[in-house]
Amino acid sequence: MKVVLRPLFNVELPAGFEEILRSKLMRRELRTGETVEVDLLGKPLQFKVLLAEPSPLRVDSSTRIEISTGEISEITLDLGVDVQDAIPFEGGIVVVLRNEVRILNWKGQKVYSREFENLKKVRVAEGKVVVVHGDRITIVEP
């Protein structure tokens, strides 16, 4: 179990501050994307929960707390069928389903989709997608 927090204030935090945060957040439930407030020496400090794994997560003594100054972006796509393979490339991601190949951009939007009879394998090189099916090869350039 892990939590990544980004401070919503401008101050350098001392080494070991994660332990202080864990004690202040003990038994609280955190969700990815929410803002959480921690009282320290009578001052409320706000943190954005960049990642709670799992989400929601109840903080306990075994929860790993990390502090980040960056932003984390996460997209989960529910495709409705079992994914056989997912191949990332510079243009996005190639998703291989039973007999279907889908190309998605990095925002998860469908760029290309086609079913192939006797789909054998999919490879990506130089921004092109090579689909091996039956006794044929199809090259897709999104």
FILUMNU-907100 format. One record per residue (C-alpha): x, y, z; residue number from 1; chain. Coordinates in steps of 0.02 Angstrom, whole numbers, plus 50000, padded with zeros to 5 digits. Example, Ala and Ser with C-alpha at 12.3 -4.5 7.8 and 13.67 -1.06 7.14 Angstrom:
<atoms>
atom xx->50615; yy->49775; zz->50390; seq->1; mol->A
atom xx->50684; yy->49947; zz->50357; seq->2; mol->A
</atoms>
This chain:
<atoms>
atom xx->50000; yy->50000; zz->50000; seq->1; mol->A
atom xx->50068; yy->50168; zz->49950; seq->2; mol->A
atom xx->50018; yy->50351; zz->49948; seq->3; mol->A
atom xx->50103; yy->50488; zz->49845; seq->4; mol->A
atom xx->50066; yy->50664; zz->49907; seq->5; mol->A
atom xx->50106; yy->50834; zz->49830; seq->6; mol->A
atom xx->50111; yy->50983; zz->49948; seq->7; mol->A
atom xx->49996; yy->51125; zz->49896; seq->8; mol->A
atom xx->50108; yy->51253; zz->49979; seq->9; mol->A
atom xx->50282; yy->51317; zz->49941; seq->10; mol->A
atom xx->50406; yy->51257; zz->50074; seq->11; mol->A
atom xx->50548; yy->51132; zz->50080; seq->12; mol->A
atom xx->50501; yy->50983; zz->50187; seq->13; mol->A
atom xx->50634; yy->50905; zz->50300; seq->14; mol->A
atom xx->50699; yy->50727; zz->50279; seq->15; mol->A
atom xx->50588; yy->50602; zz->50369; seq->16; mol->A
atom xx->50432; yy->50710; zz->50350; seq->17; mol->A
atom xx->50344; yy->50557; zz->50276; seq->18; mol->A
atom xx->50342; yy->50478; zz->50451; seq->19; mol->A
atom xx->50257; yy->50633; zz->50523; seq->20; mol->A
atom xx->50128; yy->50628; zz->50383; seq->21; mol->A
atom xx->50094; yy->50442; zz->50412; seq->22; mol->A
atom xx->50059; yy->50474; zz->50598; seq->23; mol->A
atom xx->49944; yy->50621; zz->50556; seq->24; mol->A
atom xx->49851; yy->50521; zz->50423; seq->25; mol->A
atom xx->49838; yy->50359; zz->50523; seq->26; mol->A
atom xx->49669; yy->50272; zz->50500; seq->27; mol->A
atom xx->49610; yy->50403; zz->50374; seq->28; mol->A
atom xx->49541; yy->50348; zz->50206; seq->29; mol->A
atom xx->49626; yy->50426; zz->50054; seq->30; mol->A
atom xx->49577; yy->50423; zz->49870; seq->31; mol->A
atom xx->49679; yy->50465; zz->49716; seq->32; mol->A
atom xx->49643; yy->50643; zz->49660; seq->33; mol->A
atom xx->49574; yy->50712; zz->49822; seq->34; mol->A
atom xx->49647; yy->50850; zz->49931; seq->35; mol->A
atom xx->49688; yy->50808; zz->50111; seq->36; mol->A
atom xx->49724; yy->50927; zz->50254; seq->37; mol->A
atom xx->49848; yy->50890; zz->50393; seq->38; mol->A
atom xx->49861; yy->50996; zz->50552; seq->39; mol->A
atom xx->50041; yy->51030; zz->50601; seq->40; mol->A
atom xx->50082; yy->51146; zz->50747; seq->41; mol->A
atom xx->49910; yy->51224; zz->50734; seq->42; mol->A
atom xx->49927; yy->51259; zz->50547; seq->43; mol->A
atom xx->49825; yy->51166; zz->50417; seq->44; mol->A
atom xx->49935; yy->51101; zz->50275; seq->45; mol->A
atom xx->49852; yy->51040; zz->50115; seq->46; mol->A
atom xx->49915; yy->50899; zz->50005; seq->47; mol->A
atom xx->49849; yy->50829; zz->49842; seq->48; mol->A
atom xx->49839; yy->50639; zz->49839; seq->49; mol->A
atom xx->49926; yy->50602; zz->49673; seq->50; mol->A
atom xx->49911; yy->50415; zz->49698; seq->51; mol->A
atom xx->49828; yy->50303; zz->49827; seq->52; mol->A
atom xx->49864; yy->50121; zz->49790; seq->53; mol->A
atom xx->49735; yy->50047; zz->49808; seq->54; mol->A
atom xx->49608; yy->50187; zz->49800; seq->55; mol->A
atom xx->49526; yy->50208; zz->49922; seq->56; mol->A
atom xx->49660; yy->50164; zz->50048; seq->57; mol->A
atom xx->49655; yy->50169; zz->50238; seq->58; mol->A
atom xx->49823; yy->50229; zz->50306; seq->59; mol->A
atom xx->49905; yy->50112; zz->50431; seq->60; mol->A
atom xx->50082; yy->50084; zz->50498; seq->61; mol->A
atom xx->50132; yy->49984; zz->50342; seq->62; mol->A
atom xx->50075; yy->50117; zz->50216; seq->63; mol->A
atom xx->50221; yy->50188; zz->50117; seq->64; mol->A
atom xx->50209; yy->50378; zz->50107; seq->65; mol->A
atom xx->50301; yy->50472; zz->49968; seq->66; mol->A
atom xx->50310; yy->50658; zz->49937; seq->67; mol->A
atom xx->50319; yy->50721; zz->49758; seq->68; mol->A
atom xx->50332; yy->50892; zz->49681; seq->69; mol->A
atom xx->50273; yy->50830; zz->49511; seq->70; mol->A
atom xx->50104; yy->50781; zz->49444; seq->71; mol->A
atom xx->50049; yy->50603; zz->49403; seq->72; mol->A
atom xx->49925; yy->50568; zz->49266; seq->73; mol->A
atom xx->49832; yy->50402; zz->49263; seq->74; mol->A
atom xx->49707; yy->50336; zz->49137; seq->75; mol->A
atom xx->49618; yy->50169; zz->49157; seq->76; mol->A
atom xx->49525; yy->50103; zz->49005; seq->77; mol->A
atom xx->49389; yy->49971; zz->49020; seq->78; mol->A
atom xx->49385; yy->49886; zz->48850; seq->79; mol->A
atom xx->49250; yy->49761; zz->48896; seq->80; mol->A
atom xx->49349; yy->49609; zz->48834; seq->81; mol->A
atom xx->49510; yy->49524; zz->48888; seq->82; mol->A
atom xx->49665; yy->49613; zz->48826; seq->83; mol->A
atom xx->49790; yy->49492; zz->48748; seq->84; mol->A
atom xx->49931; yy->49620; zz->48734; seq->85; mol->A
atom xx->49965; yy->49806; zz->48746; seq->86; mol->A
atom xx->50112; yy->49878; zz->48650; seq->87; mol->A
atom xx->50163; yy->50059; zz->48684; seq->88; mol->A
atom xx->50245; yy->50162; zz->48546; seq->89; mol->A
atom xx->50276; yy->50347; zz->48514; seq->90; mol->A
atom xx->50104; yy->50373; zz->48436; seq->91; mol->A
atom xx->50005; yy->50290; zz->48575; seq->92; mol->A
atom xx->49967; yy->50110; zz->48620; seq->93; mol->A
atom xx->49919; yy->49959; zz->48517; seq->94; mol->A
atom xx->49792; yy->49849; zz->48605; seq->95; mol->A
atom xx->49774; yy->49669; zz->48546; seq->96; mol->A
atom xx->49608; yy->49586; zz->48583; seq->97; mol->A
atom xx->49553; yy->49412; zz->48523; seq->98; mol->A
atom xx->49551; yy->49446; zz->48335; seq->99; mol->A
atom xx->49551; yy->49635; zz->48344; seq->100; mol->A
atom xx->49687; yy->49766; zz->48342; seq->101; mol->A
atom xx->49650; yy->49939; zz->48413; seq->102; mol->A
atom xx->49767; yy->50086; zz->48409; seq->103; mol->A
atom xx->49735; yy->50217; zz->48543; seq->104; mol->A
atom xx->49819; yy->50385; zz->48566; seq->105; mol->A
atom xx->49896; yy->50426; zz->48735; seq->106; mol->A
atom xx->49730; yy->50499; zz->48795; seq->107; mol->A
atom xx->49644; yy->50331; zz->48765; seq->108; mol->A
atom xx->49548; yy->50387; zz->48610; seq->109; mol->A
atom xx->49527; yy->50258; zz->48472; seq->110; mol->A
atom xx->49629; yy->50301; zz->48316; seq->111; mol->A
atom xx->49609; yy->50135; zz->48223; seq->112; mol->A
atom xx->49515; yy->49972; zz->48246; seq->113; mol->A
atom xx->49502; yy->49817; zz->48138; seq->114; mol->A
atom xx->49465; yy->49632; zz->48159; seq->115; mol->A
atom xx->49589; yy->49511; zz->48080; seq->116; mol->A
atom xx->49547; yy->49331; zz->48039; seq->117; mol->A
atom xx->49679; yy->49212; zz->48109; seq->118; mol->A
atom xx->49773; yy->49350; zz->48203; seq->119; mol->A
atom xx->49946; yy->49285; zz->48250; seq->120; mol->A
atom xx->50052; yy->49430; zz->48314; seq->121; mol->A
atom xx->50073; yy->49617; zz->48317; seq->122; mol->A
atom xx->50237; yy->49714; zz->48316; seq->123; mol->A
atom xx->50278; yy->49899; zz->48318; seq->124; mol->A
atom xx->50430; yy->49984; zz->48238; seq->125; mol->A
atom xx->50468; yy->50161; zz->48179; seq->126; mol->A
atom xx->50291; yy->50220; zz->48214; seq->127; mol->A
atom xx->50211; yy->50082; zz->48110; seq->128; mol->A
atom xx->50108; yy->49935; zz->48170; seq->129; mol->A
atom xx->50137; yy->49767; zz->48086; seq->130; mol->A
atom xx->49997; yy->49639; zz->48101; seq->131; mol->A
atom xx->50029; yy->49457; zz->48056; seq->132; mol->A
atom xx->49868; yy->49365; zz->48015; seq->133; mol->A
atom xx->49846; yy->49203; zz->47921; seq->134; mol->A
atom xx->49964; yy->49205; zz->47772; seq->135; mol->A
atom xx->49965; yy->49396; zz->47764; seq->136; mol->A
atom xx->50048; yy->49546; zz->47843; seq->137; mol->A
atom xx->49960; yy->49714; zz->47861; seq->138; mol->A
atom xx->50059; yy->49872; zz->47896; seq->139; mol->A
atom xx->49964; yy->50013; zz->47981; seq->140; mol->A
atom xx->50035; yy->50188; zz->47994; seq->141; mol->A
atom xx->49928; yy->50292; zz->48112; seq->142; mol->A
</atoms>
